[in-house]
Amino acid sequence: MSNPSPLQTQAFKDQQYQGYKEDWLREPLAKQVTGVKLPQSIHKALRSLSAEERVKYLRRVICEAVKRDLIDEK
């Protein structure tokens, strides 16, 4: 039988959800995740990367595109 009241220390919680760190990011990440469905061929190509590589690649590409297309239009 599992423990109905497990003890979770702050140290345990801090190490439990460590994201992928990136040196070029100068602001905190949003709390909400942005997710989209992609064409199967794109999904397959992205899934060929490791989880860490995939997150870092998508974060970099999306940030570059938004800055170029949406933010720098001013």
C-alpha positions as CSV (number, residue, x, y, z in Angstrom):
1,M,0.0,0.0,0.0
2,S,1.4,3.4,-0.9
3,N,1.9,6.1,1.7
4,P,-1.2,8.4,1.8
5,S,0.8,11.3,3.4
6,P,4.3,11.3,1.9
7,L,6.8,13.8,3.2
8,Q,8.0,16.0,0.4
9,T,10.8,18.3,1.6
10,Q,11.5,21.7,-0.2
11,A,14.8,20.2,-1.4
12,F,12.9,17.3,-3.0
13,K,10.5,19.7,-4.7
14,D,13.3,22.0,-5.9
15,Q,15.1,19.1,-7.6
16,Q,12.0,17.4,-8.9
17,Y,11.1,19.9,-11.7
18,Q,14.3,21.3,-13.1
19,G,13.9,22.8,-16.6
20,Y,16.5,23.0,-19.2
21,K,18.7,26.1,-18.5
22,E,19.7,28.4,-21.4
23,D,22.4,31.1,-21.0
24,W,20.8,33.4,-23.7
25,L,17.5,33.8,-21.9
26,R,17.5,37.1,-19.9
27,E,13.9,36.9,-18.5
28,P,11.9,34.3,-16.5
29,L,9.9,31.7,-18.4
30,A,6.1,32.0,-18.6
31,K,4.2,29.8,-16.1
32,Q,1.9,28.6,-18.9
33,V,3.0,26.2,-21.6
34,T,2.4,27.0,-25.2
35,G,1.6,23.9,-27.3
36,V,0.5,23.3,-30.9
37,K,-0.2,20.3,-33.0
38,L,2.2,20.0,-35.9
39,P,2.2,18.1,-39.3
40,Q,3.3,14.5,-38.8
41,S,6.6,14.9,-40.8
42,I,7.6,17.9,-38.6
43,H,6.6,16.0,-35.4
44,K,8.6,13.0,-36.5
45,A,11.7,15.1,-37.2
46,L,11.5,16.9,-33.8
47,R,11.0,13.6,-32.0
48,S,14.3,12.4,-33.4
49,L,16.0,14.9,-31.1
50,S,16.5,14.2,-27.4
51,A,14.0,15.9,-25.0
52,E,16.6,18.5,-24.0
53,E,17.7,19.2,-27.5
54,R,14.1,19.5,-28.7
55,V,13.1,21.9,-26.0
56,K,16.1,24.1,-26.5
57,Y,15.7,24.1,-30.3
58,L,12.0,24.9,-30.3
59,R,12.5,27.6,-27.6
60,R,15.2,29.3,-29.7
61,V,13.4,29.1,-33.0
62,I,10.1,30.3,-31.6
63,C,11.8,33.2,-29.8
64,E,13.7,34.3,-32.9
65,A,10.6,34.1,-35.1
66,V,8.4,36.1,-32.7
67,K,11.0,38.8,-32.2
68,R,11.5,39.1,-36.0
69,D,7.9,38.8,-37.1
70,L,5.8,40.3,-34.2
71,I,8.0,42.4,-31.8
72,D,10.4,44.1,-34.2
73,E,7.6,45.4,-36.5
74,K,7.5,48.7,-34.6
